[in-house]
């Protein structure tokens, strides 16, 4: 997890649409965070926690490359931020 985004590597069975799974994950996690950290015992009707969009891609043969990127994303983001300072 990063401060402004989350990377996940998940396997979705073909019978489920990606949008259904992402919607479920976003919905359940937002409700949980609102209950635990929002000190409220009810759902937040009409409010948003996650951004509307998401990016999804297939992995295939590159699964290990993707796993390594996710494991080291913080260091990679810091490296890219440092490179941007010199522009």
Backbone atoms as SQL, in Angstrom:
CREATE TABLE atoms (id INTEGER PRIMARY KEY, chain TEXT, resi INTEGER, resn TEXT, atom TEXT, x REAL, y REAL, z REAL);
INSERT INTO atoms VALUES
  (1, 'A', 1, 'UNK', 'N', 0.838, -1.182, 0.000),
  (2, 'A', 1, 'UNK', 'CA', 0.000, 0.000, 0.000),
  (3, 'A', 1, 'UNK', 'C', 0.879, 1.240, 0.000),
  (4, 'A', 2, 'UNK', 'N', 0.450, 2.168, -0.777),
  (5, 'A', 2, 'UNK', 'CA', 1.125, 3.452, -0.828),
  (6, 'A', 2, 'UNK', 'C', 0.172, 4.498, -0.270),
  (7, 'A', 3, 'UNK', 'N', 0.653, 5.697, -0.102),
  (8, 'A', 3, 'UNK', 'CA', -0.179, 6.753, 0.455),
  (9, 'A', 3, 'UNK', 'C', -1.373, 7.117, -0.410),
  (10, 'A', 4, 'UNK', 'N', -1.228, 6.940, -1.714),
  (11, 'A', 4, 'UNK', 'CA', -2.307, 7.358, -2.610),
  (12, 'A', 4, 'UNK', 'C', -2.802, 6.268, -3.557),
  (13, 'A', 5, 'UNK', 'N', -2.299, 5.054, -3.417),
  (14, 'A', 5, 'UNK', 'CA', -2.794, 3.963, -4.253),
  (15, 'A', 5, 'UNK', 'C', -2.438, 2.609, -3.659),
  (16, 'A', 6, 'UNK', 'N', -3.077, 1.592, -4.182),
  (17, 'A', 6, 'UNK', 'CA', -2.878, 0.220, -3.709),
  (18, 'A', 6, 'UNK', 'C', -2.635, -0.669, -4.923),
  (19, 'A', 7, 'UNK', 'N', -1.653, -1.550, -4.827),
  (20, 'A', 7, 'UNK', 'CA', -1.432, -2.560, -5.858),
  (21, 'A', 7, 'UNK', 'C', -1.864, -3.902, -5.290),
  (22, 'A', 8, 'UNK', 'N', -2.591, -4.674, -6.065),
  (23, 'A', 8, 'UNK', 'CA', -3.000, -6.009, -5.645),
  (24, 'A', 8, 'UNK', 'C', -2.803, -6.975, -6.807),
  (25, 'A', 9, 'UNK', 'N', -2.362, -8.166, -6.492),
  (26, 'A', 9, 'UNK', 'CA', -2.274, -9.236, -7.472),
  (27, 'A', 9, 'UNK', 'C', -3.275, -10.289, -7.012),
  (28, 'A', 10, 'UNK', 'N', -4.377, -10.373, -7.706),
  (29, 'A', 10, 'UNK', 'CA', -5.428, -11.315, -7.306),
  (30, 'A', 10, 'UNK', 'C', -5.846, -12.162, -8.493),
  (31, 'A', 11, 'UNK', 'N', -6.344, -13.335, -8.206),
  (32, 'A', 11, 'UNK', 'CA', -6.866, -14.225, -9.230),
  (33, 'A', 11, 'UNK', 'C', -8.385, -14.171, -9.158),
  (34, 'A', 12, 'UNK', 'N', -9.015, -13.879, -10.280),
  (35, 'A', 12, 'UNK', 'CA', -10.469, -13.765, -10.341),
  (36, 'A', 12, 'UNK', 'C', -11.003, -14.878, -11.237),
  (37, 'A', 13, 'UNK', 'N', -11.856, -15.736, -10.705),
  (38, 'A', 13, 'UNK', 'CA', -12.440, -16.793, -11.546),
  (39, 'A', 13, 'UNK', 'C', -13.222, -16.181, -12.713),
  (40, 'A', 14, 'UNK', 'N', -13.240, -16.847, -13.855),
  (41, 'A', 14, 'UNK', 'CA', -13.899, -16.297, -15.043),
  (42, 'A', 14, 'UNK', 'C', -15.390, -15.998, -14.866),
  (43, 'A', 15, 'UNK', 'N', -16.029, -16.625, -13.899),
  (44, 'A', 15, 'UNK', 'CA', -17.468, -16.385, -13.730),
  (45, 'A', 15, 'UNK', 'C', -17.765, -15.009, -13.122),
  (46, 'A', 16, 'UNK', 'N', -16.740, -14.302, -12.604),
  (47, 'A', 16, 'UNK', 'CA', -16.921, -12.975, -12.019),
  (48, 'A', 16, 'UNK', 'C', -16.327, -11.906, -12.929),
  (49, 'A', 17, 'UNK', 'N', -17.019, -10.810, -13.059),
  (50, 'A', 17, 'UNK', 'CA', -16.482, -9.668, -13.803),
  (51, 'A', 17, 'UNK', 'C', -15.480, -8.934, -12.917),
  (52, 'A', 18, 'UNK', 'N', -14.434, -8.416, -13.527),
  (53, 'A', 18, 'UNK', 'CA', -13.424, -7.655, -12.782),
  (54, 'A', 18, 'UNK', 'C', -14.093, -6.509, -12.032),
  (55, 'A', 19, 'UNK', 'N', -15.017, -5.819, -12.685),
  (56, 'A', 19, 'UNK', 'CA', -15.689, -4.682, -12.042),
  (57, 'A', 19, 'UNK', 'C', -16.465, -5.112, -10.797),
  (58, 'A', 20, 'UNK', 'N', -17.054, -6.304, -10.824),
  (59, 'A', 20, 'UNK', 'CA', -17.768, -6.804, -9.641),
  (60, 'A', 20, 'UNK', 'C', -16.809, -7.011, -8.476),
  (61, 'A', 21, 'UNK', 'N', -15.689, -7.633, -8.753),
  (62, 'A', 21, 'UNK', 'CA', -14.717, -7.940, -7.698),
  (63, 'A', 21, 'UNK', 'C', -14.111, -6.655, -7.134),
  (64, 'A', 22, 'UNK', 'N', -13.727, -5.741, -8.001),
  (65, 'A', 22, 'UNK', 'CA', -13.152, -4.474, -7.545),
  (66, 'A', 22, 'UNK', 'C', -14.186, -3.700, -6.735),
  (67, 'A', 23, 'UNK', 'N', -15.422, -3.649, -7.209),
  (68, 'A', 23, 'UNK', 'CA', -16.484, -2.970, -6.467),
  (69, 'A', 23, 'UNK', 'C', -16.706, -3.573, -5.098),
  (70, 'A', 24, 'UNK', 'N', -16.681, -4.894, -5.023),
  (71, 'A', 24, 'UNK', 'CA', -16.851, -5.589, -3.744),
  (72, 'A', 24, 'UNK', 'C', -15.700, -5.252, -2.787),
  (73, 'A', 25, 'UNK', 'N', -14.471, -5.334, -3.276),
  (74, 'A', 25, 'UNK', 'CA', -13.300, -5.039, -2.440),
  (75, 'A', 25, 'UNK', 'C', -13.335, -3.591, -1.956),
  (76, 'A', 26, 'UNK', 'N', -13.616, -2.662, -2.854),
  (77, 'A', 26, 'UNK', 'CA', -13.678, -1.249, -2.471),
  (78, 'A', 26, 'UNK', 'C', -14.794, -0.995, -1.462),
  (79, 'A', 27, 'UNK', 'N', -15.955, -1.580, -1.706),
  (80, 'A', 27, 'UNK', 'CA', -17.092, -1.361, -0.815),
  (81, 'A', 27, 'UNK', 'C', -16.866, -1.907, 0.578),
  (82, 'A', 28, 'UNK', 'N', -16.452, -3.165, 0.661),
  (83, 'A', 28, 'UNK', 'CA', -16.238, -3.791, 1.973),
  (84, 'A', 28, 'UNK', 'C', -15.094, -3.133, 2.737),
  (85, 'A', 29, 'UNK', 'N', -14.010, -2.782, 2.040),
  (86, 'A', 29, 'UNK', 'CA', -12.887, -2.163, 2.739),
  (87, 'A', 29, 'UNK', 'C', -13.247, -0.759, 3.217),
  (88, 'A', 30, 'UNK', 'N', -14.007, -0.008, 2.427),
  (89, 'A', 30, 'UNK', 'CA', -14.421, 1.332, 2.850),
  (90, 'A', 30, 'UNK', 'C', -15.321, 1.266, 4.077),
  (91, 'A', 31, 'UNK', 'N', -16.248, 0.309, 4.089),
  (92, 'A', 31, 'UNK', 'CA', -17.123, 0.166, 5.258),
  (93, 'A', 31, 'UNK', 'C', -16.316, -0.222, 6.493),
  (94, 'A', 32, 'UNK', 'N', -15.372, -1.121, 6.326),
  (95, 'A', 32, 'UNK', 'CA', -14.545, -1.546, 7.461),
  (96, 'A', 32, 'UNK', 'C', -13.718, -0.382, 8.006),
  (97, 'A', 33, 'UNK', 'N', -13.070, 0.356, 7.115),
  (98, 'A', 33, 'UNK', 'CA', -12.256, 1.483, 7.557),
  (99, 'A', 33, 'UNK', 'C', -13.098, 2.561, 8.227),
  (100, 'A', 34, 'UNK', 'N', -14.296, 2.792, 7.715),
  (101, 'A', 34, 'UNK', 'CA', -15.181, 3.784, 8.322),
  (102, 'A', 34, 'UNK', 'C', -15.578, 3.362, 9.733),
  (103, 'A', 35, 'UNK', 'N', -15.838, 2.086, 9.914),
  (104, 'A', 35, 'UNK', 'CA', -16.222, 1.589, 11.243),
  (105, 'A', 35, 'UNK', 'C', -15.053, 1.619, 12.223),
  (106, 'A', 36, 'UNK', 'N', -13.899, 1.187, 11.768),
  (107, 'A', 36, 'UNK', 'CA', -12.748, 1.062, 12.665),
  (108, 'A', 36, 'UNK', 'C', -12.105, 2.416, 12.952),
  (109, 'A', 37, 'UNK', 'N', -11.873, 3.212, 11.899),
  (110, 'A', 37, 'UNK', 'CA', -11.134, 4.453, 12.083),
  (111, 'A', 37, 'UNK', 'C', -12.022, 5.688, 12.094),
  (112, 'A', 38, 'UNK', 'N', -13.241, 5.553, 11.631),
  (113, 'A', 38, 'UNK', 'CA', -14.147, 6.683, 11.607),
  (114, 'A', 38, 'UNK', 'C', -14.968, 6.793, 12.872),
  (115, 'A', 39, 'UNK', 'N', -14.775, 5.848, 13.770),
  (116, 'A', 39, 'UNK', 'CA', -15.487, 5.812, 15.044),
  (117, 'A', 39, 'UNK', 'C', -16.997, 5.923, 14.856),
  (118, 'A', 40, 'UNK', 'N', -17.462, 5.275, 13.800),
  (119, 'A', 40, 'UNK', 'CA', -18.898, 5.248, 13.541),
  (120, 'A', 40, 'UNK', 'C', -19.329, 3.798, 13.432),
  (121, 'A', 41, 'UNK', 'N', -20.523, 3.533, 13.839),
  (122, 'A', 41, 'UNK', 'CA', -21.024, 2.166, 13.821),
  (123, 'A', 41, 'UNK', 'C', -21.978, 1.911, 12.655),
  (124, 'A', 42, 'UNK', 'N', -22.075, 2.861, 11.737),
  (125, 'A', 42, 'UNK', 'CA', -22.961, 2.664, 10.593),
  (126, 'A', 42, 'UNK', 'C', -22.206, 3.002, 9.302),
  (127, 'A', 43, 'UNK', 'N', -22.796, 2.644, 8.179),
  (128, 'A', 43, 'UNK', 'CA', -22.175, 2.920, 6.881),
  (129, 'A', 43, 'UNK', 'C', -22.297, 4.399, 6.540),
  (130, 'A', 44, 'UNK', 'N', -21.408, 4.870, 5.703),
  (131, 'A', 44, 'UNK', 'CA', -21.415, 6.259, 5.267),
  (132, 'A', 44, 'UNK', 'C', -22.221, 6.360, 3.975),
  (133, 'A', 45, 'UNK', 'N', -23.467, 6.675, 4.053),
  (134, 'A', 45, 'UNK', 'CA', -24.304, 6.792, 2.856),
  (135, 'A', 45, 'UNK', 'C', -23.935, 8.057, 2.092),
  (136, 'A', 46, 'UNK', 'N', -23.719, 7.923, 0.793),
  (137, 'A', 46, 'UNK', 'CA', -23.446, 9.072, -0.058),
  (138, 'A', 46, 'UNK', 'C', -22.035, 9.619, 0.013),
  (139, 'A', 47, 'UNK', 'N', -21.139, 8.974, 0.752),
  (140, 'A', 47, 'UNK', 'CA', -19.762, 9.447, 0.841),
  (141, 'A', 47, 'UNK', 'C', -18.826, 8.471, 0.135),
  (142, 'A', 48, 'UNK', 'N', -17.651, 8.942, -0.259),
  (143, 'A', 48, 'UNK', 'CA', -16.696, 8.105, -0.993),
  (144, 'A', 48, 'UNK', 'C', -15.400, 7.980, -0.216),
  (145, 'A', 49, 'UNK', 'N', -14.818, 6.810, -0.278),
  (146, 'A', 49, 'UNK', 'CA', -13.494, 6.605, 0.293),
  (147, 'A', 49, 'UNK', 'C', -12.494, 6.394, -0.833),
  (148, 'A', 50, 'UNK', 'N', -12.816, 5.527, -1.780),
  (149, 'A', 50, 'UNK', 'CA', -11.949, 5.215, -2.903),
  (150, 'A', 50, 'UNK', 'C', -12.279, 6.096, -4.089),
  (151, 'A', 51, 'UNK', 'N', -11.304, 6.274, -4.976),
  (152, 'A', 51, 'UNK', 'CA', -11.554, 6.964, -6.243),
  (153, 'A', 51, 'UNK', 'C', -12.472, 6.102, -7.099),
  (154, 'A', 52, 'UNK', 'N', -13.130, 6.726, -8.061),
  (155, 'A', 52, 'UNK', 'CA', -14.075, 5.998, -8.913),
  (156, 'A', 52, 'UNK', 'C', -13.414, 4.929, -9.754),
  (157, 'A', 53, 'UNK', 'N', -12.270, 5.205, -10.294),
  (158, 'A', 53, 'UNK', 'CA', -11.665, 4.306, -11.260),
  (159, 'A', 53, 'UNK', 'C', -10.711, 3.291, -10.666),
  (160, 'A', 54, 'UNK', 'N', -10.206, 2.439, -11.549),
  (161, 'A', 54, 'UNK', 'CA', -9.192, 1.455, -11.191),
  (162, 'A', 54, 'UNK', 'C', -8.511, 1.015, -12.473),
  (163, 'A', 55, 'UNK', 'N', -7.378, 0.383, -12.343),
  (164, 'A', 55, 'UNK', 'CA', -6.675, -0.185, -13.493),
  (165, 'A', 55, 'UNK', 'C', -6.546, -1.671, -13.263),
  (166, 'A', 56, 'UNK', 'N', -6.855, -2.444, -14.278),
  (167, 'A', 56, 'UNK', 'CA', -6.713, -3.898, -14.195),
  (168, 'A', 56, 'UNK', 'C', -6.004, -4.384, -15.446),
  (169, 'A', 57, 'UNK', 'N', -5.178, -5.393, -15.270),
  (170, 'A', 57, 'UNK', 'CA', -4.461, -5.974, -16.394),
  (171, 'A', 57, 'UNK', 'C', -4.284, -7.461, -16.146),
  (172, 'A', 58, 'UNK', 'N', -4.100, -8.212, -17.221),
  (173, 'A', 58, 'UNK', 'CA', -3.810, -9.634, -17.063),
  (174, 'A', 58, 'UNK', 'C', -2.313, -9.803, -16.831),
  (175, 'A', 59, 'UNK', 'N', -1.944, -10.894, -16.208),
  (176, 'A', 59, 'UNK', 'CA', -0.549, -11.105, -15.850),
  (177, 'A', 59, 'UNK', 'C', 0.104, -12.149, -16.742),
  (178, 'A', 60, 'UNK', 'N', -0.458, -13.316, -16.805),
  (179, 'A', 60, 'UNK', 'CA', 0.102, -14.370, -17.654),
  (180, 'A', 60, 'UNK', 'C', 1.490, -14.791, -17.236),
  (181, 'A', 61, 'UNK', 'N', 2.407, -14.815, -18.205),
  (182, 'A', 61, 'UNK', 'CA', 3.763, -15.310, -17.953),
  (183, 'A', 61, 'UNK', 'C', 4.591, -14.390, -17.077),
  (184, 'A', 62, 'UNK', 'N', 4.208, -13.126, -16.947),
  (185, 'A', 62, 'UNK', 'CA', 4.998, -12.153, -16.201),
  (186, 'A', 62, 'UNK', 'C', 4.606, -12.054, -14.729),
  (187, 'A', 63, 'UNK', 'N', 3.959, -13.057, -14.190),
  (188, 'A', 63, 'UNK', 'CA', 3.467, -12.970, -12.815),
  (189, 'A', 63, 'UNK', 'C', 4.581, -12.687, -11.815),
  (190, 'A', 64, 'UNK', 'N', 5.711, -13.328, -11.947),
  (191, 'A', 64, 'UNK', 'CA', 6.798, -13.109, -10.987),
  (192, 'A', 64, 'UNK', 'C', 7.349, -11.687, -11.087),
  (193, 'A', 65, 'UNK', 'N', 7.405, -11.127, -12.275),
  (194, 'A', 65, 'UNK', 'CA', 7.846, -9.740, -12.459),
  (195, 'A', 65, 'UNK', 'C', 6.879, -8.800, -11.743),
  (196, 'A', 66, 'UNK', 'N', 5.593, -9.045, -11.887),
  (197, 'A', 66, 'UNK', 'CA', 4.575, -8.218, -11.237),
  (198, 'A', 66, 'UNK', 'C', 4.666, -8.365, -9.721),
  (199, 'A', 67, 'UNK', 'N', 4.830, -9.588, -9.239),
  (200, 'A', 67, 'UNK', 'CA', 4.981, -9.808, -7.782),
  (201, 'A', 67, 'UNK', 'C', 6.173, -9.010, -7.234),
  (202, 'A', 68, 'UNK', 'N', 7.284, -9.058, -7.923),
  (203, 'A', 68, 'UNK', 'CA', 8.471, -8.318, -7.470),
  (204, 'A', 68, 'UNK', 'C', 8.230, -6.821, -7.486),
  (205, 'A', 69, 'UNK', 'N', 7.554, -6.327, -8.524),
  (206, 'A', 69, 'UNK', 'CA', 7.250, -4.895, -8.578),
  (207, 'A', 69, 'UNK', 'C', 6.396, -4.488, -7.381),
  (208, 'A', 70, 'UNK', 'N', 5.363, -5.267, -7.082),
  (209, 'A', 70, 'UNK', 'CA', 4.479, -4.938, -5.958),
  (210, 'A', 70, 'UNK', 'C', 5.254, -4.974, -4.644),
  (211, 'A', 71, 'UNK', 'N', 6.094, -5.983, -4.475),
  (212, 'A', 71, 'UNK', 'CA', 6.890, -6.092, -3.242),
  (213, 'A', 71, 'UNK', 'C', 7.815, -4.895, -3.044),
  (214, 'A', 72, 'UNK', 'N', 8.320, -4.365, -4.145),
  (215, 'A', 72, 'UNK', 'CA', 9.311, -3.296, -4.063),
  (216, 'A', 72, 'UNK', 'C', 8.794, -1.962, -4.590),
  (217, 'A', 73, 'UNK', 'N', 7.492, -1.783, -4.623),
  (218, 'A', 73, 'UNK', 'CA', 6.934, -0.567, -5.219),
  (219, 'A', 73, 'UNK', 'C', 7.330, 0.700, -4.479),
  (220, 'A', 74, 'UNK', 'N', 7.451, 0.638, -3.170),
  (221, 'A', 74, 'UNK', 'CA', 7.808, 1.835, -2.424),
  (222, 'A', 74, 'UNK', 'C', 9.200, 2.321, -2.809),
  (223, 'A', 75, 'UNK', 'N', 10.161, 1.396, -2.885),
  (224, 'A', 75, 'UNK', 'CA', 11.510, 1.775, -3.280),
  (225, 'A', 75, 'UNK', 'C', 11.527, 2.300, -4.718),
  (226, 'A', 76, 'UNK', 'N', 10.737, 1.681, -5.593),
  (227, 'A', 76, 'UNK', 'CA', 10.698, 2.120, -6.990),
  (228, 'A', 76, 'UNK', 'C', 10.089, 3.512, -7.104),
  (229, 'A', 77, 'UNK', 'N', 9.021, 3.779, -6.377),
  (230, 'A', 77, 'UNK', 'CA', 8.406, 5.105, -6.394),
  (231, 'A', 77, 'UNK', 'C', 9.367, 6.161, -5.859),
  (232, 'A', 78, 'UNK', 'N', 10.114, 5.835, -4.798),
  (233, 'A', 78, 'UNK', 'CA', 11.098, 6.770, -4.249),
  (234, 'A', 78, 'UNK', 'C', 12.207, 7.041, -5.262),
  (235, 'A', 79, 'UNK', 'N', 12.638, 5.998, -5.958),
  (236, 'A', 79, 'UNK', 'CA', 13.685, 6.151, -6.981),
  (237, 'A', 79, 'UNK', 'C', 13.204, 7.066, -8.096),
  (238, 'A', 80, 'UNK', 'N', 11.963, 6.866, -8.550),
  (239, 'A', 80, 'UNK', 'CA', 11.421, 7.708, -9.613),
  (240, 'A', 80, 'UNK', 'C', 11.244, 9.150, -9.151),
  (241, 'A', 81, 'UNK', 'N', 10.842, 9.331, -7.890),
  (242, 'A', 81, 'UNK', 'CA', 10.717, 10.690, -7.344),
  (243, 'A', 81, 'UNK', 'C', 12.074, 11.386, -7.327),
  (244, 'A', 82, 'UNK', 'N', 13.118, 10.665, -6.973),
  (245, 'A', 82, 'UNK', 'CA', 14.458, 11.245, -6.941),
  (246, 'A', 82, 'UNK', 'C', 14.906, 11.648, -8.336),
  (247, 'A', 83, 'UNK', 'N', 14.603, 10.822, -9.337),
  (248, 'A', 83, 'UNK', 'CA', 14.963, 11.152, -10.715),
  (249, 'A', 83, 'UNK', 'C', 14.237, 12.405, -11.185),
  (250, 'A', 84, 'UNK', 'N', 13.013, 12.589, -10.736),
  (251, 'A', 84, 'UNK', 'CA', 12.229, 13.751, -11.151),
  (252, 'A', 84, 'UNK', 'C', 12.791, 15.052, -10.598),
  (253, 'A', 85, 'UNK', 'N', 13.534, 14.986, -9.507),
  (254, 'A', 85, 'UNK', 'CA', 14.123, 16.189, -8.933),
  (255, 'A', 85, 'UNK', 'C', 15.141, 16.826, -9.868),
  (256, 'A', 86, 'UNK', 'N', 15.745, 16.037, -10.743),
  (257, 'A', 86, 'UNK', 'CA', 16.800, 16.526, -11.609),
  (258, 'A', 86, 'UNK', 'C', 16.270, 17.062, -12.932),
  (259, 'A', 87, 'UNK', 'N', 14.976, 17.044, -13.116),
  (260, 'A', 87, 'UNK', 'CA', 14.405, 17.558, -14.373),
  (261, 'A', 87, 'UNK', 'C', 14.160, 19.028, -14.309);
